[in-house]
Amino acid sequence: MQVNEEWVTMREAATRLKVTPSKLSRLAKSGKIRTKDDTVDERVTLVEFNEVRALLESSIRYKR
């Protein structure tokens, strides 16, 4: 694991980046972002926040 990784829930990432959770879910299903299961709650999926932010910011359609 890299030092600058910040794993957060999809919901938290969506809120912080002002996108819908379903948008992040689609990106994960298409393999564009990494995910991992939360070790404490198997219902929760985590995403690496900096990776998601960088991907969205590289899109000309993403307005923050």
N, C-alpha and C positions, 0 to 999 in steps of 0.2 A: 504494500500500500504506500502510495506517495504521501509525503507530509502535507501537501496542499489539498488533499482530497477532503471533501465535506459531504458525507452521505446524509441525505435528508429524505423524508417521505415525499412521495409524489405530490401529495396535497400541499405540503409546505413549499416545495419548489414551485408549484403552479401559482400559489399565492404570491410568493416573493417576485416571481417573474411576470405576473399579470397575464397568465395564460390559463386555459382550462385544464383540469386534470386529464380529461379525455385526450387532449392534444399530446400530453406527455405519454399517455398510454399508447397512443398510435406510434409515436417515435420509438418507444421501447419495443413494441411488437414488430416494427420494421427493422430493428437492429441498429438504429441510429444512435441510441444512447444505451449505456450499460445499466443494468439493474441488479439488485441482489435482495434476497429475503431478509427481513428483520429477524434476528435470532431470538428475540423475546416474543414477538407476535407474528405468527406465520401469515396472518391476513394482510400484513403491511409490506409493501414493496418500496425499497429505497433506490434513489437515483443519486448520482454524483453531481452535486449542484453546479460546480464550476464547468463541468463538461456540458451540461444542459444549457447553461447561460451562454457559453461560447458558441454552441451550435445555433441557438436562437439569434444571437447577435450577428452571426454571419449571414443571416437571411435578410434580404432587403425588405421582406414583407413584415418583419417583426418590428412593431412600434411599441416602445416602452414609455 
